[in-house]
Amino acid sequence: MMENTSMLEAALHQHSVQMLQRQLEIKFAEAEWLAIQETLYLLSIPNMRESILAGLATPLNECSTELEW
């Protein structure tokens, strides 16, 4: 069963690139396309990139355990 799951996951994350009549066609799995869209949305918010990078650089023991919103 694990082998089938791994094969399915691999198939879902594959993409293909094809040239069709001098146009480039790129196909993504739906999950990858949604992740790309989410990334582009987040990066379109002013200062979000810097906020994410600052959060990644913060040691876990310095992180808040409660939300402020």
C-alpha positions, -999 to +999 in steps of 0.1 A: +000+000+000+029+024+008+043+019-026+010+028-043+007+059-022+042+070-031+036+064-067+003+084-065+020+113-047+048+113-073+022+113-101+003+142-086+034+164-083+047+159-118+046+186-143+053+186-180+066+211-205+057+209-242+062+230-272+031+233-293+032+254-325+059+277-311+040+282-278+052+268-245+027+248-225+034+239-189+012+215-170+012+214-132-007+192-108-035+211-091-018+210-057+013+226-072-007+253-090-026+262-058+007+264-039+022+287-066-010+309-065-008+311-027+029+321-028+023+348-054-006+362-033+014+363-001+044+379-019+020+406-033+013+419+002+036+447+011+064+437+036+051+401+037+083+386+022+104+404+049+080+392+076+082+356+065+120+357+063+121+373+098+098+346+112+120+319+097+151+334+113+134+336+147+145+307+171+115+286+182+121+294+219+116+331+211+082+326+193+050+336+209+026+308+220-005+331+217-020+349+188-024+386+190-052+389+165 
